[in-house]
Amino acid sequence: MLDVPAVFQEGRGPHYATESAAGADLRAALEEPLTIGPRSRAAVPTGIRVAIPDGYEGQVRPRSGLAIRHGVTVLNAPGTIDADYRGEIRVLLYNTSDHPYTINDGDRVAQLVVAPVVRARFVPSDEGLASSQRGEGGFGSTGR
């Protein structure tokens, strides 16, 4: 278990729904309901600030229930929270449906996964890149 210092109102912090859940639920912190129109987006405040330890990141991910029932997802999924960010977590939600969707204070709007990060050192290669079976094939090139 990793300790992540956080600031939030009592009872409003990230919460794992089950013992084995990978993501902690994030809830909307709203003074009044927020309606996202069809094919529109909104940044939803959570009232939560965190200090993720160096070597880790926070990943803001969609909730499957919102996606299947209402067509609402996290637009930049996963959204990254860097270890040095100290501002409020806001969730960029997008309504893919043809109907408005209203979010109320306390509604679960996303999940937060804390994961380790490996930083790469990018080094110039005078000899180019090693070949691979895929080569330069892009989207859909593997036939799957």
Secondary structure, DSSP 8 states (H G I E B T S, - for coil): -----EE--TT-S-B-SSTT-SSEEEE---SS-EEE-TT-EEEEEEEEEE---TTEEEEEE--HHHHHHH-EEETTSSEEE-TT--SEEEEEEEE-SSS-EEE-TT-EEEEEEEEE---------TT-----SSTT--TTTT--
